[in-house]
C-alpha cells in the first residue's frame, strides 16, 4: 500500500505536520517494498488553493492512504473522489504514524470513499429478516448488509 504523510521534516523520524496544503514535506511510503522517499511540498508557497492542489498531487501519486493532522473540506472531497482514505488528527513521527495506521486499511476497499470495515461492530451487521413465503416469517435469509452500526 502506498501512504503519503504530511511532515515537518525529512525522513521517517520527522514529526507529522498538522497541516496538509502548507506542510513542509511529504513522505511517501510503500508498505509492501519498504521504500520511502521525502519530497518538498511543491505547493507550500502557492497563493491560493494549496490544499486542493496538494490533494490532486497525492491522488496522482496513486496513494491509498493519507496521514495528516488536518485536511480541509475541498482537499478531502478531491481525495474521496480519487479513492484515497484520509486519516486526520495524526501525530508523532512519520514511522509511528505508519506503524499505527498501515495495517488498518485493506488494499482493496469494497466501496471507494467509505471507511472499510474495522471489525469492531461497525460493519453493518443487520438482522436479515429475509424473504419468507407463505406462513413463515423468513427469518435468517437476509444478509445483514445495512449501513448502520452493528451490534457489538
MINUKOL-557836 format. One record per residue: residue in three letters; residue number from 1; x, y, z of N, C-alpha, C in turn. Coordinates in steps of 0.02 Angstrom, whole numbers. Layout:
REC   type   seq      n.u      n.v      n.w     ca.u     ca.v     ca.w      c.u      c.v      c.w
REC    ALA   NUM        X        Y        Z        X        Y        Z        X        Y        Z
...
//
This chain:
REC   type   seq      n.u      n.v      n.w     ca.u     ca.v     ca.w      c.u      c.v      c.w
REC    UNK     1       42      -59        0        0        0        0       44       62        0
REC    UNK     2       23      112      -36       60      175      -39       27      225        7
REC    UNK     3       67      253       53       43      301      102       81      367       93
REC    UNK     4       44      422       97       75      489       97       63      519      166
REC    UNK     5      116      547      195      113      578      261      137      650      256
REC    UNK     6       99      697      283      123      767      286      173      771      344
REC    UNK     7      231      801      331      284      802      380      317      870      385
REC    UNK     8      345      884      445      379      948      456      452      945      435
REC    UNK     9      478      884      426      548      875      407      556      815      362
REC    UNK    10      619      795      351      634      740      306      643      675      343
REC    UNK    11      623      620      313      635      554      339      581      528      386
REC    UNK    12      591      467      407      542      432      448      539      458      520
REC    UNK    13      591      492      543      591      518      611      562      589      615
REC    UNK    14      541      617      559      511      684      558      442      683      590
REC    UNK    15      423      736      625      355      739      653      303      748      597
REC    UNK    16      244      719      608      189      729      562      167      802      567
REC    UNK    17      157      834      510      135      904      509       60      908      519
REC    UNK    18       38      956      558      -33      966      572      -69      993      510
REC    UNK    19      -32     1018      461      -63     1047      401      -51     1002      342
REC    UNK    20      -96     1006      293      -86      968      232      -58     1013      176
REC    UNK    21      -97     1062      155      -77     1103       98      -15     1145      111
REC    UNK    22       -1     1161      173       57     1203      190      110     1165      229
REC    UNK    23      109     1099      227      162     1062      260      228     1072      222
REC    UNK    24      283     1062      257      348     1072      226      367     1015      179
REC    UNK    25      351      953      199      371      894      160      316      843      157
REC    UNK    26      323      798      109      282      738      106      329      679      109
REC    UNK    27      310      630      149      346      567      149      300      516      117
REC    UNK    28      325      482       65      286      432       30      315      364       48
REC    UNK    29      273      321       76      295      255       99      258      201       61
REC    UNK    30      295      152       37      266       92        6      274       36       57
REC    UNK    31      219       16       87      223      -34      141      242     -103      116
REC    UNK    32      231     -117       53      248     -183       26      322     -190       14
REC    UNK    33      354     -138      -13      425     -143      -28      469     -114       28
REC    UNK    34      438      -73       72      476      -41      125      511       23      102
REC    UNK    35      503       41       39      534      102       13      498      163       39
REC    UNK    36      537      217       49      507      281       65      550      336       35
REC    UNK    37      517      391       21      554      449       -3      522      512       24
REC    UNK    38      563      561       36      540      626       60      547      676        4
REC    UNK    39      495      716       -5      499      768      -56      469      832      -29
REC    UNK    40      498      889      -48      470      953      -25      401      964      -55
REC    UNK    41      359      998      -18      291     1014      -41      296     1066      -98
REC    UNK    42      278     1048     -159      283     1095     -215      232     1152     -211
REC    UNK    43      183     1147     -165      130     1197     -160      135     1239      -97
REC    UNK    44      190     1234      -62      199     1269        1      192     1345       -7
REC    UNK    45      218     1373      -60      217     1445      -71      161     1468     -116
REC    UNK    46      114     1424     -133       58     1442     -177       14     1493     -142
REC    UNK    47       -8     1543     -180      -50     1595     -151     -119     1570     -130
REC    UNK    48     -150     1527     -168     -215     1501     -151     -224     1431     -178
REC    UNK    49     -269     1393     -148     -284     1326     -172     -231     1274     -156
REC    UNK    50     -190     1287     -106     -136     1240      -91     -163     1171      -71
REC    UNK    51     -217     1170      -32     -245     1106      -10     -272     1065      -68
REC    UNK    52     -309     1097     -112     -338     1062     -170     -283     1038     -217
REC    UNK    53     -235     1080     -230     -180     1060     -274     -139     1004     -243
REC    UNK    54     -130     1007     -178      -94      953     -143     -133      888     -149
REC    UNK    55     -198      891     -139     -240      831     -145     -236      800     -214
REC    UNK    56     -236      842     -266     -229      817     -334     -161      783     -344
REC    UNK    57     -110      813     -315      -43      784     -319      -41      716     -284
REC    UNK    58      -71      711     -225      -73      648     -187     -109      594     -227
REC    UNK    59     -165      613     -257     -202      565     -298     -159      542     -357
REC    UNK    60     -120      588     -386      -76      572     -441      -19      525     -421
REC    UNK    61       -3      523     -357       48      477     -332       21      406     -323
REC    UNK    62      -44      398     -336      -79      333     -328      -78      310     -255
REC    UNK    63      -84      358     -210      -86      342     -139     -153      311     -122
REC    UNK    64     -153      266      -73     -214      236      -48     -234      265       20
REC    UNK    65     -185      298       53     -197      323      120     -157      387      130
REC    UNK    66     -189      437      161     -156      499      180     -159      504      256
REC    UNK    67     -102      517      287      -99      528      359      -77      601      370
REC    UNK    68     -118      639      406     -104      710      417     -138      734      480
REC    UNK    69     -121      794      500     -154      825      557     -224      848      540
REC    UNK    70     -230      884      484     -294      910      463     -296      916      388
REC    UNK    71     -354      898      360     -366      902      288     -429      945      278
REC    UNK    72     -423      999      240     -480     1042      229     -534     1008      188
REC    UNK    73     -595     1036      188     -652     1004      154     -644      997       79
REC    UNK    74     -614     1046       46     -606     1042      -27     -555      988      -45
REC    UNK    75     -500      986       -8     -449      934      -19     -478      865       -4
REC    UNK    76     -517      860       49     -548      796       67     -594      771       12
REC    UNK    77     -630      817      -19     -675      797      -73     -636      770     -133
REC    UNK    78     -581      803     -150     -539      780     -206     -512      711     -190
REC    UNK    79     -488      701     -129     -459      636     -110     -512      581     -108
REC    UNK    80     -571      598      -83     -625      548      -81     -643      525     -151
REC    UNK    81     -648      572     -197     -665      555     -266     -611      513     -298
REC    UNK    82     -549      521     -276     -493      482     -303     -485      415     -268
REC    UNK    83     -525      403     -216     -521      339     -180     -465      336     -129
REC    UNK    84     -441      394     -107     -388      397      -57     -420      404       12
REC    UNK    85     -405      359       58     -431      363      126     -390      415      164
REC    UNK    86     -423      458      203     -390      511      240     -397      498      314
REC    UNK    87     -342      499      351     -343      494      423     -316      560      450
REC    UNK    88     -359      597      486     -339      661      516     -324      651      590
REC    UNK    89     -294      703      619     -279      701      691     -218      657      706
REC    UNK    90     -177      644      656     -119      602      664      -63      644      695
REC    UNK    91      -27      614      742       29      648      774       86      599      783
REC    UNK    92      141      623      811      200      580      820      245      585      759
REC    UNK    93      290      537      752      335      536      695      302      500      636
REC    UNK    94      332      509      578      308      475      518      308      400      529
REC    UNK    95      362      372      556      367      300      567      313      276      615
REC    UNK    96      300      313      668      248      294      716      179      296      684
REC    UNK    97      166      347      643      102      353      610       90      295      562
REC    UNK    98      141      277      524      135      221      477      123      156      515
REC    UNK    99      160      146      569      152       84      609       81       79      638
REC    UNK   100       53      137      659      -15      137      688      -69      125      637
REC    UNK   101      -61      151      576     -116      152      529     -110      107      468
REC    UNK   102      -52       83      451      -42       46      389      -82      -19      388
REC    UNK   103      -85      -55      442     -119     -119      443     -194     -116      448
REC    UNK   104     -222      -56      455     -294      -49      465     -333      -42      401
REC    UNK   105     -300      -35      344     -335      -23      282     -323      -80      233
REC    UNK   106     -376     -115      213     -366     -166      162     -346     -134       96
REC    UNK   107     -307     -170       56     -282     -142       -7     -340     -126      -54
REC    UNK   108     -392     -167      -54     -449     -154      -97     -511     -145      -53
REC    UNK   109     -531      -83      -44     -592      -69       -6     -652      -82      -50
REC    UNK   110     -705     -108      -21     -764     -127      -60     -797      -66      -91
REC    UNK   111     -800      -11      -56     -833       49      -81     -784      107      -76
REC    UNK   112     -769      138     -131     -722      194     -132     -752      252      -94
REC    UNK   113     -711      285      -53     -733      344      -16     -769      328       48
REC    UNK   114     -774      265       66     -808      245      127     -759      207      171
REC    UNK   115     -763      219      235     -718      185      282     -727      110      276
REC    UNK   116     -673       71      267     -680       -1      266     -698      -27      335
REC    UNK   117     -726      -85      337     -747     -116      400     -686     -129      443
REC    UNK   118     -689     -107      506     -632     -117      550     -643     -177      597
REC    UNK   119     -699     -213      589     -711     -272      630     -733     -256      701
REC    UNK   120     -749     -193      716     -767     -176      784     -839     -151      784
REC    UNK   121     -885     -194      769     -957     -181      773     -981     -122      732
REC    UNK   122     -948     -106      678     -971      -52      635     -975      -76      562
REC    UNK   123     -991     -138      552     -988     -167      486    -1056     -182      456
REC    UNK   124    -1108     -148      481    -1174     -159      452    -1203     -227      468
REC    UNK   125    -1195     -250      528    -1220     -316      547    -1294     -316      560
REC    UNK   126    -1335     -309      508    -1408     -308      515    -1435     -376      534
REC    UNK   127    -1499     -378      549    -1530     -441      572    -1552     -486      515
REC    UNK   128    -1560     -462      454    -1575     -506      397    -1643     -540      401
REC    UNK   129    -1697     -503      397    -1764     -532      402    -1781     -575      342
REC    UNK   130    -1751     -567      286    -1761     -613      230    -1826     -605      194
REC    UNK   131    -1841     -654      151    -1900     -652      108    -1939     -716      114
REC    UNK   132    -1973     -724      169    -2012     -785      180    -2073     -788      135
REC    UNK   133    -2096     -849      122    -2155     -859       81    -2205     -899      122
REC    UNK   134    -2267     -885      113    -2319     -923      148    -2325     -901      220
REC    UNK   135    -2334     -950      265    -2348     -936      336    -2286     -915      374
REC    UNK   136    -2226     -931      350    -2165     -916      387    -2146     -843      381
REC    UNK   137    -2103     -821      426    -2080     -751      426    -2015     -743      386
REC    UNK   138    -1984     -796      366    -1923     -790      325    -1862     -770      365
REC    UNK   139    -1857     -789      427    -1801     -769      470    -1735     -798      444
REC    UNK   140    -1684     -757      443    -1617     -781      429    -1597     -785      356
REC    UNK   141    -1639     -766      310    -1620     -770      241    -1583     -707      218
REC    UNK   142    -1597     -650      249    -1564     -588      230    -1489     -590      246
REC    UNK   143    -1451     -545      217    -1378     -545      225    -1353     -495      275
REC    UNK   144    -1395     -451      301    -1373     -404      353    -1320     -356      329
REC    UNK   145    -1328     -327      271    -1278     -282      244    -1297     -209      251
REC    UNK   146    -1330     -192      305    -1351     -122      315    -1292      -75      326
REC    UNK   147    -1306      -11      322    -1254       40      332    -1249       62      404
REC    UNK   148    -1295       41      446    -1296       65      515    -1244       29      558
REC    UNK   149    -1243       48      621    -1197       17      669    -1220      -53      684
REC    UNK   150    -1176     -100      682    -1192     -169      702    -1198     -174      777
REC    UNK   151    -1218     -231      800    -1223     -241      872    -1159     -272      898
REC    UNK   152    -1130     -242      948    -1065     -266      970    -1065     -288     1038
//
